[in-house]
Structure formats: structure tokens, C-alpha cells
Amino acid sequence: MSTKKTMKDAHMPDSHSTPRKIIGFSMTPELAATVKLEAAKQGVSLRKLFEEMWETYNKSKKT
């Protein structure tokens, strides 16, 4: 019996107990580095940074 964790068993520190769906997109290496740097500065995961950006975007559409 293996004790290796699978990806579905992996736990992210800021993950939620709600179901997740993986999406993917590509960007230039420069933009990717900038986005990763911003997430690191804020001390959040890329997923959390995207969630915050999406929430801000949705709020701006309502005004």
C-alpha cells in the first residue's frame, strides 16, 4: 500500500472545502513573473490572487 499523496489529496494552506475545477491559460514569461511576484508580495497563492482580482473586477462592473 502506497502512502504517496495524489494531487486530489494535496492540501493548499488557503484552500476551501468546496469543489474546485482546474483551468489553465498561458501568458508571456514577463507577465507570469510579475504576477508571481505580486502574489509573493501579498503572501497569497496565485489562485487566491486571481480570486481577489476577479472579485474586484465583478464589483467594478456593477458600478
Long-range contacts (C-beta under 8 A, 24 or more apart in sequence): 12-45, 12-47, 13-45, 14-44, 14-45, 14-47, 14-48
